[in-house]
Amino acid sequence: MRQIDVHQLADDARFNRFHGLVLFWCALIIIFDGYDLAVVGIALPSIMKDLGVDPTQAGFMVSSALFGMAFGAIFLGTLADRIGRRWSIVVCITLFSVFTAAAGLTRNPLLFAASRFLAGLGIGGVMPNVVAHMTEYAPKKVRATLVTLMFSGYAVGGILAALLGKGLIESYGWQSVFFAAAAPMLLIPFILKSLPESMPFLLAKGRHEELKRIAARVEPSYTPQATDQLTVPARDKAQGAPTRQLFSEGRGFSTIMFWTAFFMCLFMVYALSSWLTKLMAGAGYSLGSALTFVLVLNAGAIVGAVGGGWLADRFHIKTVLASMYALAAVSISLLGFAMPQELLFIVVALAGASTIGTQIVANAYTGQFYPMAIRSTGLGFALGIGRGGAILAPIVIGVLVSLKLPLQQNFFAIAIPGAIGMLAVMLIDHRKSASVQHAARLARASEVTASASRKAHTQA
């Protein structure tokens, strides 16, 4: 009887068509997710005019989705470790597709906010699930690259909303961009058919034959045999994944540091996405130029996500992530100073790379830090707590803008969380990472085998 560690099988596999399929579906889901989140900002001026709402009501309507995301990341991320990740992803897609489309049918600000809250549950819940899924199946050598490449779809969704929104709104009204969000529902049968289930979940449910078929696709050189016993390390087995496991085995302090880092990064992301256009317009740039800065910010995010993932696979991911937080603090601070517009575009791109891109690399690091059985739970809680920063940022920076402070001070306020986030990442105890401990277990097993071999050779 052979014992096959599916965790190790996935780690050592070479990238193949199966991994490409998982990457395709996860990236496509994130693109839809990014579109659904960005669509309100694109349509907000038309919504305010059509529904006759003031800026205070509009702010509540926008923030309702962020509140939903906080709850969705925590509760739907945790639910995935109980009912299976594939079905949890489908639940999230249904939520954000149906209720984003439903928001387009409303004529009342309160109903609109309620629809966006429910959509936010799905938007927030799908993120930890797809990151955990890609992390589980990606080969170890390219894991960070694949996770960050997948998550760059979030910025692609934002760009897609910006590019398509104007044409749709002018031709068919603001409701059209919300109705378009229902399209992912058509893909659910294909997702259920093509996307594999989580390996520890299949093992826990006794679905061994299905797990063997997936293992053979993960690593084509593996040929399943009837007597094979597929396993995962004890720490990776799905056993309900209680939240307290985030604080067990010495992970407690690092968990708090992850929450702090996420809070600070999402504060920067949503402060820039909410106020960059306004701040730049107030600095004397035309509205067209100010909107261009938003596109440059998202383009920089894609470069930062992919580049950060590439660096993380070649250097220490913790060091790469801390450096990206430092770059965020510096680049955002520089935005408050006068400079040629060409140079300013470069600085804005760096800000996008080191805020949105940093969050994507942080997702990848979190996915590697926790064992598979609590990966969705760990990432879900980090994103859920981090959403507090996303909710707080537009309010805090809005108050500062109303005080008519110098431009530099507004950008310094956005930059300070970058320095705090860098410190939080540096304080994470990487020795408690699941990837490090898994490597240590393999090294010990190899040493025991070698020792036994030497003993047998001596006795001979």
N, C-alpha and C positions, 0 to 999 in steps of 0.2 A: 504493500500500500504506500503510495506516494503522498506526502503532505506538501501542498502547494500554497505558499503565502501569496495571496492575490495582491496584497499591498506591495510586496517586493516585485511581483510580476509586472505591475504597472510602473513602478519606479524604473526598472531596467529596460522596459520596452523601447523600441525605436518608433519615432513618429510615423504613422501610417494612415491609411484611408479612414480607419475607425476614429482615430484622434481628430482627423480633419472634419469628420461628420459631427462629433461632439462640439468642436470649436465653432462650426457653422451655425448650429442651432442655438448655442449659448450666446454667440455674438449677435445673431439676428434678434433674439429675445431682448437683449440689452439695447439694441437700436430702437426697437418699439418702445421700450421702457423710457429711453432718453427722449424720444419724441413726445410721449405722453406727459412727461414732466415739463418740457420746454414749451409746449403748445399754448399754455395759458399766458405766458409772458409775451408771446408773439401776438396773441389776439386781444390782450388786455385793453389797449386803447379803444378798439371797436366795441368791446363788451361794455366798458364804462359809458361810452356814448349811447349805445343802444338801450342799456338797462337803466341809465340815469343814476349810476352809483358814484359816490364821492371817493376820494383817495383812501380814506379810512376803511370804508366798506370793501374797496378793491383789495386793500392789503389783507383783510381778513379772508376774502375769497381765495387769494393766492396762497396764503399760509395754511389753509385748511388741508391741502394736499401734503404739506410738510408734516403736519401733526399725524396724518394718516400713515405716512412713511415711517415715522418713529415707532408707532404701534405695529405696523406690518413687519418691519425688520426684526423686531423682538419676537412677536408671537408666531408669525408664519415661518420665520427662520427656525424656531424651536420645533414647530409642528412637523417640519420636514424630516427630522430625525425619528419621528414616531410613525408617520403614515407613508413615508417614502418620498424621495426628493422629486421624482418625476411628477407625481400627482400634485405635490405642493406647488411646483412650477406652473402646472396647468391651472390650479386654483388662482394663482396670482395673475396669470395672463387674463383669465376670465374677469377678474375684478377690475384690473386697470383698463381693459378694453371696453367692457360693458358700461362702466360708470363714467369713463371719459366721454364716451359717445352720449350717455344720458345727460351729461352736463350741457351738451349742445341743445337739448330739448327744453331746458329750464328757462323761465322768464323771471325768476325770483332769486335774488342774491343768496338767500338762506338755502334754498334748494340746490343752487349751484355749488355752494360751499359744502353741503352734505354729500353731493355726488363726487366732488373732488376729494373729500376725506376718504370715501370708500375706494375711490381709484387709488389714492395714496397708499392704502393698505397693500394693494397688489404691487404698486411701484416699489415700495420699500421692501416687501417680502420677497420679491423675485431676485433681488441683488445677492443676498447671502447664499441663496440656493444655487444659482448658476456659477458663482465663484467657487463654492464648495465642490460642485460637480466637475468643473474643469480641473480643479486642483487634484481631485481624486484620480482622474483618468490620465492626466498629462504625464508624460515621461519626466523623470526627475531633472534631467539635463536641460530641458526647455520649459520647465513648469512655469516659472515666473514670466517668461516671454509669452507663453500661450494665454495665461490668465490676464495679463495686461493687454495683450492684443485683443482678446475677447471683450474686455471691459472698455476699450477705446470706442466700442460701439455706442457707448453712452454719449460721447461727444459727437459722434456721427449722427445720432438721433437729434441732438440739439441743432446741428447744422442743417439737417434735413427739414426740421420744423421752420427754421429761419428762411430757407430758400423756397420752400413750397407754400409757406403761410401767406405771403404777400399775394401771390397769384390766386390762390383759392379764396382768400377773404375778399379781394376786389371783385372776383367774378361771382361768388356764391354766398358771401356773407361769412361772419366769424364762425357760425355753427358748422360750416363745412369741414374745418380743420379738426373739429371734435368728432364728427361722424366718421372721418377717415381713420380714426383711432380704433374703430371696431374691426378693421381688416384682419388683425392677428387671430381672431376667433376662427377664421377659416383654416388656419394652420394647425389647430389643436389635434385633429386626428393623425396628422403626419408626425407631430412631435411625439405623441404617445406610441406611435409605431416605430420611430427611428431613434429616439433618445433612450439610452440604456438606464436602468435603475441603479441606484447606489449599491456597490458590492457588499458592504457590511449589512445593509438592510436585507438584501437577498439571502445572505447567510443566516441572519437572525430569523428569517421567516421560513427557513428550510427549503428554499427554491434553488437547490443545488445544480440541477441540470441547466437551468437558465443561467446561473452563474458560470458554469463551465463553458457555455457557448460564448458568453461575453469575454471570459478570460482568453479564449482562443482568438477572439478578434483583437483584444488588447495586444497580445503577443502571438502572432501567427505561428511561431516555431513551437508553441505549446500544443500538444495533441492530447485532448482529454481521454482519460481511461475510466472505465466503470468503477475501479477501486480507488480513484483519486479522492483525497480528502482536502477540500479547499478550506483555508483558514485565513484569519487576519490576526495580528497580535491582540492579546487580551484587551489592551487599552483602546483598541480600535473597534471593538465589538459594539453594535448598537444595542443598548440596554435601557432605552428610555431617555438617555442623555439629560439627566437632571441638571438644572442650572448650577447647582453647587459644585459640579465637576469643573467648572471654569476656575474655581478657587482651590481645587485640590492639587496634590502632588507639587506644591510649590509654585503654582501658576497664579496665585491670587494677586500679588503685587504687579506682575506683568499684565494681567487682565485690566487692572485699573489704569496702567500706563497706556494700553491700547485704547481704552475708552477716552482718555485725555487727548491722545494724539488724533483720534477720529473727530472729537469735538472741535479741536482747534483747526483741523484741515477743512472740515465742512463749514466752519464759520468763515474762513477765507473764501472758499468756493462760492458760497451764497452771498457774501458781501459783495464780491466782484460781479457776479451774475446779476444781482439786483441793482447795483448802483454805479457800475463802471460807465454805462452810457450817460447817465445823469452827471456824474462827476466830470467826464470828459467834455460834455456839452457846456457845463458850467465853466470849464477852463478855457473856453473860447473856440472849441472845435465845432464844426458844423454837425448837424444831426446825422448826415450821411457818413461822415468820418467816424462819429461816435459809434454808430451801428457796425461799421467795419471792424472796430476794435473788438466787438463781441465775436465776430467770425474768426478774427486772428487769435483771440483767446482760446476758442475751441479747437482751432487747428493746432495751436501749440500744445493743447492737452493731449491730442492724439500722438504727437511726436514725443511728448514727455512720458506717456504711458508705455508706448512701444520701446522707446529708448531706455526708460527706467527698467522695464522688464528684461531687456537684453543685458543691461549692466548687472542686474540682480542675479542673473544666471551665471555670470562670469566673476563677480565679486561678491562680497558678503552683503546679503540683501538688507540687513539692518543698517550697515554703513551707508549704502546707497540711499535708503529711505531717509535717514537723518540728514544726509547732504541735500536731498531734495527739499526738505523743510527749510534748511538754511537758505537755499536759493530762493525759496518763496519769500522769506522775510526780506532779503536784499532786493529782489526785483520789484516787489510791491512798494517798498519804500521809495525806490527810484521813480515810480510813476508820478510822484508828487512834484518832481522837479522839471523845469523847462528843458527841452532838448529838441533836436530836429525830428520831424514827424517820422522819417524813415527809421531812426534809432528808436523812437518810441514804439513803433510796431514790433521791433525786435524785443524790447523789454516786456511789452504786453504778451507776446508769444511765450517768453520765458516765464511770465507769471502764470499763464495757462498751463504750461508744462509742469510747473512746480506746485500747482494747487490741485487742479483736476487730475493731472497726471500723478501727483503724489498720492492722492486718495486711492487711485487705482492700484498703485504699487503697495500701499498700505493694506488694501483688500487681499492682495496676493500673499503678503507676509503673514497676515492673520490666518489665512487659509492653511499656511504651512505650519503655523505655530501649534494649532490645536489638533488632537487626534481626530481621525475620521469620524468617530462616533459622536463627537460634540462640535464638529467643524461648523455646521450650519448654525448651531446654537451660539457658539462663540462669535462668529462673524455677525450674526443677527443682532446680538446684544451690543456689539461695538458700533454697528451702524445705527441701531436704535438710540443709544446714548448720544452718539455723534450728531443725530438729527436735532438735538437740543441746540447745538451750535448753528445749524442751518436755520432754525426757527428764530434764534436770538439775533443773528447777524443783520438781517434787513431792518429790524427794529432799532438796534444800537446805532448802526451807521446812519439810519434815517434821523435819529435824534441829533447826531453830530452834524449832519448836513443842515438841519434846521437852525443850529447855533451859528451857522455861517463862519465856521473855523477856516483857517488857511488850508488850501488843498493838501499840503504836505502832512498836516496833522490827521486829516481823514485817512490818508493812505498809511500813515504810521499805525493808526488804530487797527487797520486790517492786517498789517504786517506783524504786529506783536505776537499773535497766536502762532505764527510760523516758528518763532524762536522757542515758544513754550512747547510746541509739538516736537521740535528737534530734541529738546531735553527729555521729553517723555519717551521717545523712541530709544534714546541712548541708555535709558534706565531699564529697558526691557531685558529680562534675563534670558538670553538666547539659549542658554544651556537647558532650559526647560522646554524648548521647542520640540514638538513631536518628531520633526525630521531629524534633529540632532540625536534624540534618544533612540530613535529607530536605528540610526547608523551605529550608535554605541552598542546596541543589542546585537547587531550583525557582527561587529568587531569581536565582541565577547564570544559569540558562537563560533566564529572562525578560529579564535584562539584556543577554545576548548577542543575543537576538531584537530587542530595542529598538534596540541599537546598529547592528545590520545594517539595520534599517528606516530609521534616521536616515541611514546612509551611502548607502543606495539613493536616499533622497529628495534628498540633497545632490547626488549625481551626476546625478540627473534635472534 
